[in-house]
Amino acid sequence: MNAPLRDSAIRLSADVGGTFTDVAAFDEATGALRLGKTLTTPQRLVTGIENGVVKAGSKFSAAKLFLHGTTVAINTILERSGAKCALLTTQGFRDIYEIGRVNRPESYNLFFHKHAPLIDRDLRFEIMERMDSQGTVLIPLDEEQVLAVAKTAVDQGVQAIAILFLHSYRNPAHEQRAKAIIEAHFPQLFVTASHELSQEYREYERTSTAAANAYVGPRVQRYLAEMESHLDDAGFGGNFLIVQSTGGLFDVGDARQSCIRMLESGPAAGVVGTKALCDSIGISNAIAFDMGGTTAKAGVIFEGHVLMTGSALIGGYATGLPVQMPMIDIQEVGTGGGSIARVEVGNALRVGPESAGAAPGPVCYGLGGTEPTITDANLVLGRLGADRFLGGEMKLDLDAAKKALTEKIAAPLGLDPIEAAEGILRIATTKMAHVVRWVTTERGLDAADFALVAYGGAGPLHASAVARELSIGTVIIPRAPGHFSACGMLVADLRRDFVNTWFTPLADASFPAMEEIFAEMERRGRDTVSRGQTLSGIAVRRSADMRYVGQEHAVTVDLPIELFTAQDRDGIKRLFDAVHQTRYGFSVATEKAEIVSLRSAIIGEMRKPPFEHIDNGGPAPDAAAFRGNRAVYFADSGFVETPTYDRPALKAGNRIAGPALIEEHASTTVLHPGDAVEVDAFGDLVITVWRG
């Protein structure tokens, strides 16, 4: 893991989070992997990345590939800090973006507020044009009106324009022409058209997706330009690739235009890493649980495949804005190590979603933070060592953490600091358990049937408690969990996803017609993923959105190629029934089904770092692994003298009974009383959770 790197074919990856920036450097020639972790530098993210590369013992000039995941796009939307935008849409559809789906998630909530559009109504303009659902032109595009409207928008100070014309998913000609006109006259603008992002029906979701891309576009472009400039100055001569929300990689040139595809790039890499881990150790069902400094995220590997979705609500179900594009189904909650705890009206203790982030950070960091956080609570309870954080690089201030907890939480609630700290962790555990349920129960899956793969700097601290809450029996802590998303990028592949809306009853669906649609999508995908890259192969995955006749919403069904070769209509129906049964708890074998959309994912497979075995040992850890005892608080036992172990010194086959702490450079794993852990052949910690 820490072998020196050579100035040769280095593959670098960087995951920029809200609190920490993680870097992994892999030497393809020697197999050496080095890691670096630094505080994120919010004012100039590139600085934090450079610091991480240096800590990993590498440099950009030695790399042939740089893989990057960033929260720039998602944070821009959540913080509402994007560009001033205009929207051009078909006449009569100006307010579709604001009307939305008219959902009311809480029927009796008198304080409910609808979603707030990213583009104000006075900057939404109607354009004379119209096509029908087959793409036939009914009203030609008024090109003079497009130019006049664009000029009006520029005069009002817009930096970006989104274009959404009805049925452009079927025929994009009007959107293409409008974009060309605007770019020719106003080259300074960021211009995006809905057909470039989504080729599906549902005009509200497509409008929201195009608006979101325009909203984040200028900021993402500036960031990527800054990153590219830094790479040039550092002598980097390789390929610069960005992680998409699908977990696949795409070219930075594509990322500059389809910025919205980067929304969940960092978390997606963690799920991809979990999938690779599961493949290596032979697990087919796992929950990827990522807890960092700002948020906790969860995704699912089910029957050996990463669960995907065709859309997501950015900002939550109640008030979020939809983005319609393929992505890993990841749910998140504002509960990370830096999440702030506070007492609110009525003496209610609240944890998150506000975070102390990297600046000023938790109180114990000593960087100016004054609000107690989850990290401060863990320190007060003994689960973090004040002199061992980040391998001892960063000393934590225990007294300051206790003082803040006492003044801000314990005293107002009439508790002692230990009770206050334990209360903070209990609330955090419950919130994190909810996010796991969102990606399992809502799909008809039982979390108890899955292993929990926990990573991120704070994930191993809380994994056993979350597992207890969900009746999960097995927790797996991978090697280098604090850098796991960055390492996940190293096992990611190039990927392009295509979708074609195709309303057809399954009984009438023509296999030659389907094959023609799939073949065209796959031709485009193969051309894109193979552009300028050395691949070990190209894989294709087909699926279809299907529903029973009369339903509004569809489920996505994976379709093996063999079904098309055999033209097995009944086989497709059986697969759809099975997915519907899992998702909704029922299916009707005799009910007719219809296809809504056809999907194809084209994956350019890249060479991946191997999962290396570690040395074997006996059941008992070597004496060198033991780092002494520390008093640690557990709810059912109070303070317990708890043995601590150095994870790098553990060997395959070692077993440890809880309570115990297993420490490494960027994370600490907590074993509760009754838990037991065994180190597997790859160095993963496999925890059997005590269920009482």
N, C-alpha and C positions, 0 to 999 in steps of 0.2 A: 504493500500500500504506500509506503513512504520511500521507496527506492528513488535514487536521483534520476532526474530527467536528462535526456541528451538533447542537444540542439539538432533535432531531426524532424520527423513527421509528428508534430504535437497536435492533438485535438483538444481545443479549449472549449469549455462551456461556462456560462455565467447566468445565475438566477438572481435577479434583483428583487428583493422583497421590501416590505415596508420598514423593516427594522434592520435586517442583515442582508448582505450580498454574499452569495456563495459561488465559489469558483472551483472547477475540477479541471485538471490538466492530465491528459492521457497520452502516453508515448506509445504509438502504434508499433514502433520497432522493438521496444523492450518489454512492453506490457506494464510499465511503471505508471502508477496513478498517484498524483499529489493533489492536496486539497488546500484551499484558502478560504477564510471567513473573516469578513470585516463589517463594521457598521455601515449601513447604507448612507450615502451622502446625498440628501434630498436636493440640495441646491445644484449639484452637478453629478448625476448618477455615474457618469463615466469615471469619475475619480475613484469611487468605491470599487468599480470593476477592476481598474488598474491596480489598486491596492490589493485586491484579492488575487490577481494574477501573480503579483510579486510574492505574496505570502505562499502561493502554491509552488514557488521556485521556478517560475517559467517567465516567458515574455512573448508578446504578440509576434515579434519577428521570427520566432522559431515555430510558429503554428501554421498549419496548412488549412485548418478548418476552425472557425469560431462559431459556436452555437449559443443562441441567446434567448432567454425568456425574461419578460419584463412586465411590470404591473402598470406601465405608463397609460395604456389605453383604458383599462378598467378604472383606475384611479381618477382619470380625467372625467369619466362619466359620474362616478360616485361623488366626487368633489364638486361637480358642476363647474369645472374650470376650463371648459373647451372653448372653441372658436365661436364667434358670432356667425350664424349660418342663415342661409335662405333655402327655401324648398320650392321647386317647380313641380307642379302636378297637373294632372288632367282636369279640365274645366268641370266643376261640380264636385270635386273631391278635396277641396282645400281643408276641410275640417275632419277628414277621416283620421288624421293623426291625433287629434284631440278627443274625438268621440271614442276611439278604441273599440274594445269589445263590450263596454258597458258592464263589466264584471263588478260585483259588489261583494268582496270576500267576506266581510262581516256585516250581515244584514242589519243588525241593530246597533252598530257603532255610530253614534251621532257625531263623532269627531273625525270620521273617515274623510280622507282627501284623495281624489283621483291622482293618477300619475301626472307629473308635470312635464310637458313636452320640452325637448331640447331646443326647439325652434319656435320663437314667438309667432303668434297668428299674423301680425302685420308684416312678417317676412316670409309668409307662405303665399305663393302666387299661382293663379290658375292659368293654364296655357290651352289654347284652342288646338285640340288634336283628339283623335279617338280611334281605337282598334277594337275589334270584337275578340271573343275568347279564342278564336282560331288564328288570330294574328292578321286578319284582313283589315286594311285601312278603310275606316268609315269617314273620318275627317282628316285631311292632310295636316301636317304640322305647320303652324303659323311661325315661320322662322323669324320674321320681323318682330313679332311679339316676344319671342325668346330673347332676342338681343335687347329689346327695350326693357324688359323685366330685369335682365341681368345688369344692365346699366343702373337701373333704379336701386337694385340691391347693393351694388358697389358704392353708389352714392351714400347709402345708409351705413357703410362701414363693414360689410360682411367680408369674411375671409375665406368662406367656403360655401359651395352650393351643392345641394342634393337634388337629384332628378328622379321622380317617380311618376311614370305614366302607366295607366291602366293596361293590363295584359302585355306589358313589355317582356314578361317571362316567356311569352309565346313568340313575340316578334319585337326585338329591341331596336329596330331601325330608327324610330323617332327619338328614343333616348340617346342613341349614338350620335345622331345629327345635332341634337340640342347641345350635347356635351362638346362636340367639335366646334360649334359656333361660339360657345362661351370661352373655351380655351383659346381660340384664335384671337379673340378680342380682349380677353382679360387673363393673360398667362400667369398672373400672380395668384390667381384663385386656386384653391383645391376644389376640384369638381369630381363628383362621384355619381354614378348612375346605378339604379337598383338592380338591373340585370347582371351587372358585374359581380354582385354579391349574392343574389338569391334568384334562382330560376324556378321558384315555386309560386303558386297562386297565394292568395290572402294579402290583399292590398294594404291592410293596416300594418301587418308585420313587416312587409317589404318596405313600407314608408319609414317605419321606425328604424329598420336596419340601415337604410340609406342615410337617414338623418344622423344616426349615431356615428356612422363612418365619417360623415362630413364634420361632425362636432369634434371628433378626436383627431381627424386627419392632419391639420396644420401642426399640432403639438407633437404627434408621433413623427411626422416628417422631420421636424426640427431635431428631435432626439436622435433619429436614425442618421441624419446628416452629421450631427455632432459625433456620433459613434464612429461613422465611417471616416470622418476627418481625423479622429484620434487614432484609428487603426492605420491610416496612411502615414501619419506622422511617426507611428511606432514601428514602421517597416513591415506591416502585415501584408503578405502577398497572396493569401489563400482565399477561400470562399467564406462569406459571411452569411449565415442562415438563421432564420428566426423560427421559434417554435410556435405553431398554431394552436388554437384551442382544441383541435382534433388530436393533439399529441404528435402530429407530423411536422416536418420541417418545410419551410418554403423560402425562396430567394428574397433577399432584402429589397429588390426592385419591386416584387409583387407586394411585399409588406408595406411599402410606401403608399400603394394605392388601396389595398384591401386591409387597412389598418385594424378594422374591427375583428379580423380573424385572429388577432393577438390577444383578445380579451383575457383568456385563461391560460396564457402560454406557460407560466411557471408551474401552476398547479397541474396542468395537463402533463408536463414532463414527469412529475412525481407519479402519476397514475401509470404512465408508460414504463417507468422504472419498476413499479410494483408488478406489472404484467410480466416483465422480464424475470423478476425475482421468482414469481409464481411458476413460470415455465422451468426455471432451473431446479426448483425443489419439488416440483410435481404437485402443485396445488391448483385446483381449477376454480375455486370460489374464494374471493378475498375482498375485503374492504380496504381501500387505500385511505389512510387517515393522516393528514398533514396538519400539524399545529406549529406555526411559526411564531413570530413576534407580534403579528397584527391580527391574523385570522386563523381559523381552523377550517379545513376543507375535507371533503370526503368524495370518493368515486368508487366504482364497483367493477370488479372482474368477476364475471358470471359464466360458468361453463367454459372457462379458458379465453373469453373475449371481453374486451373493455366495452362497457355499456355506453352507447352514444345517445345523443338526442339531436333533433333537428332544429331546436330553438331553446332559448333561455330567457328568463326575465331578469334583467339587470336592475338590482335594487330590491328584489323580493317580490313575492306574489301580489301583495296588497297594492303597492304603488310603483312597481317596477315597469320598465320599458322593454318590450320584446325585441330580441335579436334573432332573426331567422336564418340560421346557417348550421351546417353540421359541426358538432363539437362533442367532446367528452362530457357526459352528464356529471357535472361537479356542482355540489352545493357547498356553501360556505356560510360561516357565521363570524361576527366580530368578536371572537374570543381567542386571543393569542397571548403570549407571554407578557406583552406590553399593554394588554387591555386594562383600562382604568376601573377601579372599584370606587363607588361613591354611595353615600347615603342620600336618598331622595325624600321628597315629601311623604309623610306618614311613616318615617323610619324604615323605608324599604331599601334593602341593600341591592344595588345594581352593579353588574360587571359587564363592561363593554357597552356598545361597540366601539366607543372612543378608545383610541390607543395612544400611548406615549411615544410610540414609534422609535426611530433612532435618535431623534432630537426632540425633547430632552431625554427621552428614555425613562425607564423605571427609576424610582428614587435611589435604589441601591447601586445604580450605575455611577452615581456621583457626577452627572453631567447637567444638573440643574432641574431634574424632575422633582415635583413636589406631590404628585398624586400617587397613592399606592396602587400597585398593579399585581397581576397574577405572579409575576416573577418575584416581587417583594414578598408575597405570601409564601411561596415555595422556599425562599431563603429563610424566613422566620421559622418555618416548620422543620428546617434542617435538611430539606431535600436537595438543596444546592449548597455546595461548599463555598464559602466566601473567598477562599484562597485558591479555588480550583476551576473557576469559571473560565471557559475558553482555554483550558489547559494551564491556567494560572496567569494568562496574559492580561486579564482584566480583573482587578480586585473589586469585590462587591462590599458595600457598606451596610453591614447588618444593623448597626445601631440606627442609622438613618431610616432604614426600612421599618424597623420596630416603631420608631417615633412617628412616622407618617401613618402607619396602621393604627396606632393608638389614638392619635389626634383626629384623624379623618374618619375612622370606621369604628374602632372599639369604644371610645368614649361616648360618642353620640348614641350608640346602641346599648350601652351598659354592659359591654363584654370585655374580656381581657384580650390582649393582642393575639393570643394563640387561637381562641375561639373565633375571632374575627378572620384570621387567616384561613382557618378551616372552612368557615362559611363561604369565603370567596371561592375556594377550590370546589366546594360542593355545587355552587351555582354554575361555575364554569363547566363542571362535569356534566351537569344536566343539559346545558345548552349544547355542548358538543355531542352528547348522545342524540339530541334532536336532529342534528345535521346528518348523522349516520342513518337515522330512521328515514329522513327525506329521500335518500338515495336507495333505500332498500324497501321499506314498508310501502311507499307510494308506488313501487313497481310490483307489488305483490310478493316480495321476497322477505324472508325472515332473517334478520341480522344474526340470530343465534346459529344459523347454518354456515356462517362465514368465519374465516380467520381474519383478525384485524392486523393489518400491516401498518405500523405506526412509525412516523418519521417527522422531519422538521426538528428544529432545535428543542421545542417543548413537547413534541409528541410522546417520546418515551417517558417523560415525567408523569403523564396523565393517562397513558394507554390502558393500564390495568384497571384504573377506576372507571373509565368509560366502558371497558369490556364488562365489568361487573354490572353496570347500569343496564346493559343490553343482553345480559346472559350469554355473552360470547366466551367460549372456553379456551381459545388459543389466541395469543398475541405474538406477533413476530416483529422484532426490531432488527432491521437490516444493518449491515455494516455502514458506517459513516452516515447515520440518519440525519445529522445536521446539514449534510450536503447532498441529500438523496435526490432532490429535484434536479440539481446541477448534474449529478451522475446519471439521472434518467435521460437527460438530453443526449448523453453519449450513446445510448442504445436506441434512440429515436431514428425513424426512417423519414425520407422524403414522402410527402403525401399530398394528393389532390382529391377533393371530393366534388362530385357532380350530381345534380338532381334534375329530373325532367318531369314536370307535372303531366300526367297521362290518365285522365279519367276513363276507365274501361272496366266493365263487368268481367270478373275472372273467367266466367264461362265463355265469354266472347273474345278474350284476349288472344291476339295472334302472336305465336312464338317468333315467327320471322320478323314481325314488326317490333317486338320487344328486343330481339337480338340486334336489330338495326340501330335502335336508340342506345342500347348499352355499348355497341361497338363504336359509335361516334363519340360517346363520352370517354370511353377507354382509350381511343386513339388520341384525343386531346390530352388526356392524363399522362399517357406514356411519353408523348412529345415533351411535356412540361417537366416531368420528374427526371428524365434522362438528359436534360439540357445542362451541359457543362459539368456533369457529375460522373464519378466512377461508382457503379452499382454492382452488387453481387447478384441481383435479380429484380424482377418486377412482379408483384403480386396484385391480384384484382379481387375485390370483394363486392358482391352484388347484394342489393336488398330492395325491398319495395315497401312503401307506405300503403297499408290496406285497412279496410273497415267492412263491416257488414252493411249491406244496402240499406240506406235510411239513416245511418249514423252520420254525425258531423265530423268527429275526430278519428284519426287513424293511428295505428300502431306500426312500428317498423319491424319488418320480418327479414331476417337474413336468408338469402337464397343461394344454396350451393349451385355451382355451375352445372353439376350433374342433372339438376332438375330441368335445365334448358336443353341439354343434350338429349334427354329422354322425353322432352315435352310433357313433363309430368304435372298436369294441372291439379290432380288430386293431391299430389305431394305438397304443392304450394299451399293448398287449402288446409291441409293438416298442420303445416307449420304455423299458418296464421291462427288457426284455432288454438294451438298450444300457447302462442304468445298472448293471445287475448285472455285465455284462461289464467295465465300467470298474472297478467296486469290487472284484470278486473274481477277475477274469481268466477268467471263463467265463460262458456263458449257454446255455440250451437252448430253442430256438425251439418245439420240439414239446411241451415240458413245460407243464402247466397252472399258472396263477398265480392268486393270490387277493389281494383287497384286505383290509388290516387296519384302516386308518384313513383318513379323508378330512380334508384340511387346506385352509384358506383364509386368505390374508393380505389384509387390506384396508388400503390405503395412501392416506392423505389427503395429497395432494401440495401442498407449500407453495412459495411463491416463493423462489428460491435466488439467492445472490450469483453473478454471472457470473465465469468465469475470464477475467481480463483479459490482453491481449497486452502485451508489453514492447517497448521500442524496439529496432529492428534495428541490428546492427553488423556489422563485417567479421569474418573468421576470427580475427584477433588481438584480444584484449581491449584496451580503451583503456588508456593509461598510468596513468590515475587508478585503475584497478582493482588495479594491482600494489601489494602492501604489503611488499615486501622478501622476503629469504630467511630460512629458519630451518633449523637442523640437525634432521632427523627420522630416526628409526631405522626401517629396514625389514629384515626377517629375512634376506633374500637379499643385501642390499647394505650393511648397516651404516648408519652415520649418513651422510646425504646432504643437501647444501645444497638445500633445497626451496623453490621459489617459493610465496608465499602471495598469495591474491587476495581482494578484498572482493566478496562475492557481489552485493550491491545495485548495484554499479557494472558488472556484466556485462550484456551485451546479447544479444539473440537472434542466433544464428549464430556467436557466439564459440566458439572451440575451444581446449582446453588439453590438453597431453600430460602424463602422469604421469612422475615423481612431482610432486604438487602438493597444496596445502591450499587449500580454498575456505571462507572464514570468513564467518559472519553472526552476528547478535545472539545467537541461542540454540542454535547448532550449528556444527560444523565437518565438512566433507566431505573425506575422505582419498582421494586418487588414488594408487594404488600404481604403482611403475615398470611401464611397459607399458600402463597404463590410458589411456584417452582420453575426454574429455567434450566434449559439445556442448550449448550452451544452446538450448532450443527456443523456440518463439514465445510460450509462456506463462511463460517463466522457469524451467522445470524443468531440472535437470541430468541429461542422459541419458548415462550412462557405459557405454562399451564395455569390458568386463572382459577383461584380458589372460589367456589361458589357458595360456600357455607352450607 
